[in-house]
Amino acid sequence: MNVSRLLLGVFGIVVAGVFFFDASQYPRAAAQMPVIYAVAVALLSLAMVASELRLRRRATATRGSGAGAGSGTGVTGAGAGVTRAGATGVNTVAEGSSEATPEPRRWAAVAVIFLLAVGYVSVMTTLGYVLATALFMALALAILRTVKWTFALIAGAVLIAMICLVFVQFLGLPIPLLPSFL
């Protein structure tokens, strides 16, 4: 059982509950999207908690029936590593590998993207939603380097258009779309 996933699931349920009850004070049209998101997050978080609890029950049942036989998890030797059953077979992860401890470079990327998000929120009223979001997405994707630029451009344009459509056209929220200096 992964305690971090269990706690994340419980946290997701709490956050979804807060958003659900907070959305009850919004006007009816504006409350629809937060309620939909809150219910979706609550259901996914509940599934995460249930999955972790099921894994815990399964692990305790296999320990009680005999020395972890067939469980697919366990320590193969003192300091040798951890054996895990994956979708394609059993993988052995040596201690000290990059999967056991994240690379320092990845933590630096997370910190930089967090600072970018803070800057994004602070300059949105000056630069406008469209320009600020495009810059934030471009810089974040350049730091992460997880998708090709063609996909990033298409996905970014679709995302910006959908957010504008939902929040400005559908919900009628006053979002500054263009820079204030224009």
Secondary structure, DSSP 8 states (H G I E B T S, - for coil): --HHHHHHHHHHHHHHHHHHHHHTTS-HHHHHHHHHHHHHHHHHHHHHHHHHHHHHHHHHHHHHHSTTTT-S-EE-STTT-EEEE-SSSEEEE-TTSTTTS--HHHHHHHHHHHHHHHHHHHHHHHH-HHHHHHHHHHHHHHHH--S-HHHHHHHHHHHHHHHIIIIIIIS------S-TT-
